[in-house]
Amino acid sequence: MLLVELDSKIVAGWITDGIWNLHPCYGLVMVCKELIEKEWEVQVVHIFWEVNKEKRCRIGLGGFPHHNNRLVVVGYALTLKKTKSFLQPKLEGLARNKGILFVAIDHNRPLAEQGPFDVVLHKLSSKEWRQILEMLQEPVRELFHFDDDGDNVVKLQIDKSSVDLDYRQTHPEVTVLDPPDAIQHLHNRQSMLQAVADMDLSESYGKVGVPRQLVIKRDASSIPDAVAKSGLTLPLVAKPLVADGSAKSHELSLAYDQYSLQKLEPPLVLQEFVNHGGVLFKVYIVGEAIKVVRRFSLPDVSKRELSRNAELPPRPLLERLAKELRRRLGLRLFNLDIIREHGTRDRFYVIDINYFPGYGKMPEYEHIFTDFLLSLVQGKYKRRSG
């Protein structure tokens, strides 16, 4: 018997008279898990298929070895653009070698009727998706098991009125990356940086703060007066108030004078511009792993030359900052945009926080991310058996 991935669904297949018979399964990946637990030799393949008039299927190529008798199943709900940038061939290949299977979540079906998943990886902000996540608690209506000979999958009908099955009790506990409520906190730039502002990182190889900022929700004509009353000085960095991951939410502009202030379009946040040598540090966080990438940023107002060899922030400072933010934000997948104030060695500012950023641009993200997924599942099963 063999399990195959078919149009992002897992199906069980077996050969009869040289013809592949494919059986779509509820729980889909659960069948594979049961096979592995029975110590069968299981190979999951990514296939192409084609059905002829007799509805026979042709199986294509690929291989998916499992390791340590456990297949880690990651259900993902991402936009097409995010899927393309994140699920790159190198990541999927390394994941297969480590026994990790990525399965697309069908938005047209309740989540309770898919999986079961060890991890749900997502970056969708719609109200509908939030409701789908809540279906993790919905009762399960159908299950599959093997018959007495261990050869065939048998479908069980369960009367919902007589048996109340909780999804989390029926299947392994699902780890959601990350909780929607925690992600929502980063969608508003007014509250996004508050966690950093509330922190005290003294004696951590440097000082970390946030730029002073002003929120403008409407009436662009009132911006110059609001800026004057706030005590902020020009130039100011203008960013959309809503940071939902869209292209528009990443747009920014630099306001040098009163005229440019009046041309801005609320709702927005005005951040005090901090001279930083034209260098930005992107700090990627994946669980407890940290990776820093140096990027060019807006040039200083008084000095246009970029600091091409800017020293990275001290590692102990970043580790302390990341640990505190993981705890305060309740997130495990995010990045920080950090700048160092020009002319100082130990004065840093966090100017932006993004959930599930473009990890495809992070060096060695394939190894870091797959190790993180494995550690999540291993930690979960250790707690269960402990």
C-alpha positions as CSV (number, residue, x, y, z in Angstrom):
1,M,0.0,0.0,0.0
2,L,1.2,3.5,-0.8
3,L,0.1,7.0,0.1
4,V,0.2,9.7,-2.5
5,E,-0.3,13.5,-2.6
6,L,-3.0,14.2,-5.1
7,D,-4.0,17.8,-5.9
8,S,-2.8,18.8,-2.4
9,K,-4.9,16.0,-0.8
10,I,-3.5,12.7,0.6
11,V,-5.1,9.6,-0.7
12,A,-4.4,5.9,0.0
13,G,-3.7,3.7,-3.0
14,W,-3.1,0.1,-3.8
15,I,-2.6,-2.0,-6.9
16,T,-5.1,-4.5,-8.3
17,D,-4.2,-6.3,-11.5
18,G,-1.7,-3.6,-12.3
19,I,-4.2,-0.8,-11.9
20,W,-3.9,1.9,-9.3
21,N,-7.0,2.3,-7.2
22,L,-7.1,5.5,-5.2
23,H,-9.2,5.9,-2.2
24,P,-9.8,9.5,-1.0
25,C,-9.8,9.5,2.8
26,Y,-11.2,11.6,5.5
27,G,-8.4,12.5,7.8
28,L,-6.2,11.9,4.7
29,V,-2.8,12.1,6.4
30,M,-4.1,10.3,9.4
31,V,-4.0,7.1,7.3
32,C,-0.3,7.6,6.7
33,K,0.2,8.1,10.4
34,E,-1.5,4.8,11.2
35,L,0.6,3.0,8.6
36,I,3.8,4.3,10.1
37,E,2.6,3.4,13.6
38,K,2.1,-0.2,12.3
39,E,5.7,0.0,11.0
40,W,4.7,-0.4,7.4
41,E,7.1,0.8,4.8
42,V,5.5,4.0,3.8
43,Q,6.5,6.2,0.9
44,V,4.6,9.4,0.2
45,V,5.0,10.7,-3.3
46,H,4.2,14.0,-5.0
47,I,2.5,12.9,-8.2
48,F,0.9,14.1,-11.4
49,W,-2.2,12.1,-12.4
50,E,-4.6,11.6,-15.2
51,V,-7.9,9.8,-15.4
52,N,-8.9,8.0,-18.6
53,K,-12.4,6.8,-19.5
54,E,-12.1,3.8,-17.3
55,K,-11.1,6.2,-14.4
56,R,-7.7,4.6,-14.0
57,C,-5.0,6.8,-12.7
58,R,-1.4,7.1,-13.8
59,I,1.2,7.7,-11.1
60,G,4.1,10.0,-11.6
61,L,7.4,10.7,-9.8
62,G,8.9,11.8,-6.6
63,G,9.8,10.4,-3.2
64,F,9.1,11.1,0.4
65,P,11.0,9.0,3.0
66,H,9.8,9.2,6.6
67,H,12.2,9.4,9.5
68,N,12.0,8.1,13.1
69,N,8.5,6.6,12.4
70,R,6.9,10.0,12.5
71,L,5.6,12.1,9.6
72,V,5.1,15.8,10.5
73,V,2.2,17.2,8.6
74,V,2.0,21.0,8.2
75,G,-1.2,22.4,6.8
76,Y,-0.7,25.8,5.2
77,A,-3.1,28.6,4.4
78,L,-1.2,31.3,2.4
79,T,-1.9,33.6,-0.5
80,L,-0.6,32.5,-3.8
81,K,2.2,35.1,-3.7
82,K,3.2,34.0,-0.2
83,T,3.1,30.3,-1.2
84,K,5.4,30.9,-4.1
85,S,7.9,32.9,-2.1
86,F,7.9,30.6,1.0
87,L,7.4,27.1,-0.4
88,Q,10.5,27.1,-2.6
89,P,11.7,23.8,-4.1
90,K,14.8,23.8,-1.8
91,L,12.6,24.1,1.3
92,E,10.1,21.4,0.1
93,G,13.0,19.0,-0.8
94,L,14.7,19.5,2.5
95,A,11.4,19.1,4.3
96,R,10.7,15.8,2.5
97,N,14.1,14.5,3.6
98,K,13.3,15.4,7.2
99,G,9.9,13.7,7.1
100,I,7.9,16.9,6.9
101,L,4.9,17.2,4.5
102,F,3.3,20.5,3.5
103,V,-0.4,20.2,2.7
104,A,-2.5,23.0,1.3
105,I,-5.6,23.8,3.4
106,D,-8.8,23.9,1.3
107,H,-10.6,27.1,2.2
108,N,-13.9,25.7,0.9
109,R,-14.0,22.9,3.5
110,P,-14.1,23.1,7.3
111,L,-10.7,22.7,8.8
112,A,-12.2,19.9,11.0
113,E,-12.7,17.8,7.9
114,Q,-9.0,18.1,6.9
115,G,-5.8,16.8,8.2
116,P,-5.1,16.0,11.0
117,F,-2.3,18.5,11.1
118,D,0.6,18.7,13.5
119,V,1.0,22.4,12.6
120,V,-1.2,24.9,10.9
121,L,0.9,27.6,9.2
122,H,-1.1,30.6,8.0
123,K,-1.0,34.2,6.9
124,L,-4.6,35.1,6.1
125,S,-6.3,38.0,7.8
126,S,-9.9,37.6,6.6
127,K,-12.8,37.1,9.0
128,E,-13.7,33.8,7.2
129,W,-10.3,32.4,8.0
130,R,-10.6,33.2,11.6
131,Q,-13.8,31.3,11.7
132,I,-12.1,28.3,10.0
133,L,-9.5,28.2,12.7
134,E,-12.2,28.1,15.3
135,M,-13.4,24.9,13.7
136,L,-10.5,23.1,15.3
137,Q,-12.9,22.6,18.1
138,E,-15.8,21.3,16.0
139,P,-17.0,17.7,16.5
140,V,-15.7,15.1,14.1
141,R,-18.4,13.3,12.2
142,E,-16.4,10.7,10.3
143,L,-13.3,8.6,11.1
144,F,-11.3,5.9,9.3
145,H,-9.5,2.9,10.7
146,F,-8.0,-0.4,9.3
147,D,-10.0,-3.6,9.2
148,D,-8.9,-6.7,11.1
149,D,-6.5,-7.8,8.3
150,G,-4.8,-4.4,8.3
151,D,-5.3,-4.1,4.6
152,N,-8.3,-1.8,3.9
153,V,-9.4,1.5,5.2
154,V,-12.9,1.3,6.7
155,K,-15.1,4.4,7.1
156,L,-17.0,4.8,10.4
157,Q,-20.1,6.9,10.5
158,I,-20.5,8.6,13.9
159,D,-23.8,9.8,15.2
160,K,-23.2,13.3,16.3
161,S,-26.2,13.3,18.6
162,S,-24.9,10.3,20.5
163,V,-21.2,10.8,20.5
164,D,-19.7,14.3,21.1
165,L,-16.1,14.1,19.7
166,D,-13.9,17.1,20.1
167,Y,-11.4,17.6,17.3
168,R,-8.5,18.2,19.6
169,Q,-9.3,15.1,21.6
170,T,-9.7,12.9,18.5
171,H,-6.5,14.0,16.8
172,P,-3.1,15.1,17.9
173,E,-3.1,18.6,19.2
174,V,-2.6,21.2,16.5
175,T,-0.1,24.0,16.9
176,V,-1.3,27.1,15.1
177,L,1.4,29.4,13.9
178,D,0.5,31.9,15.1
179,P,-2.7,32.7,17.1
180,P,-4.9,35.1,15.1
181,D,-5.5,37.4,18.1
182,A,-1.7,37.8,18.6
183,I,-1.2,38.5,14.9
184,Q,-4.0,41.1,14.9
185,H,-2.0,43.1,17.4
186,L,0.6,43.8,14.7
187,H,-1.9,45.0,12.2
188,N,-2.1,48.4,13.8
189,R,1.0,50.5,13.9
190,Q,-0.3,52.5,16.8
191,S,-0.1,49.4,19.0
192,M,2.6,47.5,17.2
193,L,5.6,49.0,18.9
194,Q,4.0,49.3,22.3
195,A,5.6,46.0,23.5
196,V,9.0,47.4,22.7
197,A,8.3,50.8,24.4
198,D,7.2,49.0,27.6
199,M,10.5,47.0,27.8
200,D,13.5,47.7,29.9
201,L,16.6,46.2,28.4
202,S,19.2,47.8,30.6
203,E,22.4,46.0,31.0
204,S,21.8,44.1,27.7
205,Y,24.7,45.4,25.6
206,G,22.7,48.4,24.4
207,K,19.5,50.4,24.7
208,V,16.4,49.7,22.6
209,G,13.6,52.1,22.1
210,V,11.0,53.2,19.5
211,P,10.8,56.5,17.6
212,R,8.3,59.0,18.8
213,Q,5.2,58.8,16.7
214,L,1.9,60.5,16.0
215,V,-1.3,58.8,14.7
216,I,-3.4,60.7,12.2
217,K,-6.7,59.0,11.5
218,R,-8.4,61.6,9.3
219,D,-8.3,65.2,7.9
220,A,-4.9,65.7,6.2
221,S,-5.3,69.5,6.4
222,S,-4.9,69.2,10.2
223,I,-1.6,67.3,10.1
224,P,0.7,70.4,10.3
225,D,-1.0,71.7,13.4
226,A,-1.0,68.2,15.0
227,V,2.7,67.8,14.3
228,A,3.5,71.2,15.8
229,K,1.5,70.4,19.0
230,S,3.1,67.0,19.4
231,G,6.6,68.5,19.4
232,L,7.9,66.2,16.6
233,T,10.4,67.8,14.3
234,L,10.7,67.3,10.5
235,P,11.5,65.2,8.6
236,L,9.0,62.5,9.5
237,V,8.5,59.1,8.1
238,A,4.8,58.5,7.1
239,K,3.5,54.9,7.2
240,P,-0.1,53.5,6.7
241,L,-1.8,52.9,10.1
242,V,-2.9,49.4,9.0
243,A,-0.1,46.9,8.6
244,D,-1.9,43.9,7.1
245,G,0.9,42.6,4.9
246,S,-0.5,44.1,1.7
247,A,1.7,46.0,-0.7
248,K,0.1,49.3,0.3
249,S,0.8,48.7,4.0
250,H,4.5,48.6,3.2
251,E,4.5,52.0,1.4
252,L,6.3,54.8,3.2
253,S,7.3,58.4,2.4
254,L,9.4,61.1,4.0
255,A,7.8,64.4,4.8
256,Y,10.4,67.3,4.8
257,D,8.1,70.3,5.0
258,Q,4.5,71.6,5.8
259,Y,3.5,71.2,2.1
260,S,4.4,67.5,2.0
261,L,2.6,66.9,5.3
262,Q,-0.7,68.2,3.8
263,K,-0.3,65.8,0.8
264,L,-0.3,62.7,3.1
265,E,-3.4,60.4,3.1
266,P,-4.7,59.3,6.5
267,P,-5.1,57.1,8.4
268,L,-1.3,57.0,9.0
269,V,1.5,57.0,11.5
270,L,4.1,59.7,11.5
271,Q,7.4,58.5,13.0
272,E,10.3,60.8,14.0
273,F,13.2,60.2,11.6
274,V,16.3,59.0,13.3
275,N,19.6,59.4,11.4
276,H,21.0,55.8,11.1
277,G,23.7,55.8,8.4
278,G,21.3,54.6,5.8
279,V,21.4,51.0,7.2
280,L,18.6,48.9,8.5
281,F,18.9,45.5,10.3
282,K,16.2,43.0,9.5
283,V,16.1,40.6,12.5
284,Y,14.3,37.4,11.5
285,I,12.9,35.3,14.3
286,V,11.8,31.6,13.9
287,G,11.0,30.3,17.3
288,E,14.3,30.7,19.3
289,A,16.4,31.1,16.1
290,I,17.6,34.5,15.1
291,K,19.1,35.6,11.8
292,V,20.2,39.2,11.0
293,V,20.4,40.7,7.5
294,R,21.9,44.1,6.8
295,R,19.9,46.2,4.3
296,F,20.2,49.7,2.9
297,S,17.5,52.1,4.1
298,L,16.6,55.8,3.8
299,P,19.8,57.9,3.8
300,D,20.5,60.3,6.6
301,V,19.2,63.8,6.3
302,S,22.6,65.4,6.8
303,K,24.8,62.7,5.3
304,R,24.0,60.8,2.1
305,E,26.9,58.3,2.2
306,L,25.7,54.9,3.3
307,S,27.5,52.9,6.0
308,R,28.2,49.8,3.9
309,N,30.1,47.9,6.7
310,A,27.8,48.8,9.6
311,E,28.4,46.5,12.6
312,L,25.6,44.2,13.5
313,P,23.7,44.8,16.8
314,P,25.2,42.7,19.7
315,R,24.0,39.2,19.7
316,P,23.1,39.1,23.5
317,L,20.9,42.2,22.9
318,L,19.0,40.6,20.1
319,E,18.5,37.4,22.0
320,R,17.1,39.2,25.0
321,L,14.9,41.4,22.7
322,A,13.6,38.4,20.8
323,K,12.8,36.4,23.9
324,E,10.9,39.3,25.5
325,L,8.9,40.0,22.3
326,R,8.0,36.3,21.9
327,R,6.6,36.4,25.4
328,R,4.8,39.7,25.1
329,L,3.5,39.3,21.6
330,G,2.7,35.6,21.8
331,L,4.3,35.1,18.4
332,R,7.0,32.8,17.1
333,L,7.3,33.9,13.5
334,F,8.1,37.5,13.0
335,N,10.9,40.0,12.1
336,L,12.0,43.3,13.5
337,D,13.3,46.3,11.5
338,I,16.0,47.8,13.7
339,I,18.2,50.9,13.2
340,R,21.2,52.2,15.1
341,E,21.3,55.9,15.8
342,H,24.0,57.5,13.8
343,G,27.1,58.4,15.9
344,T,26.3,55.8,18.6
345,R,27.3,52.2,19.2
346,D,24.6,51.1,21.5
347,R,21.4,53.1,20.8
348,F,18.9,51.1,18.7
349,Y,15.3,51.7,17.6
350,V,12.7,49.2,16.5
351,I,10.8,50.9,13.7
352,D,8.6,48.0,12.5
353,I,7.5,44.5,13.4
354,N,6.1,42.0,10.8
355,Y,4.4,38.7,11.2
356,F,5.5,35.8,9.0
357,P,7.9,38.0,6.9
358,G,9.6,37.0,3.6
359,Y,11.6,34.2,5.0
360,G,12.7,33.3,1.5
361,K,15.1,36.2,1.7
362,M,16.6,35.0,5.0
363,P,19.9,33.0,4.5
364,E,19.5,29.3,5.4
365,Y,15.8,29.7,6.1
366,E,15.2,26.2,4.8
367,H,17.3,24.5,7.5
368,I,16.1,26.9,10.2
369,F,12.4,26.6,9.5
370,T,12.4,22.8,9.1
371,D,14.4,22.4,12.3
372,F,11.8,24.7,14.0
373,L,8.9,22.6,12.8
374,L,10.5,19.4,14.0
375,S,11.2,20.9,17.4
376,L,7.6,22.0,17.8
377,V,6.3,18.5,17.2
378,Q,9.0,16.7,19.2
379,G,8.4,19.0,22.2
380,K,4.6,18.4,22.0
381,Y,5.0,14.6,22.1
382,K,7.6,14.8,24.9
383,R,5.1,16.7,27.0
384,R,2.4,14.1,26.3
385,S,4.6,11.2,27.2
386,G,6.1,12.9,30.2
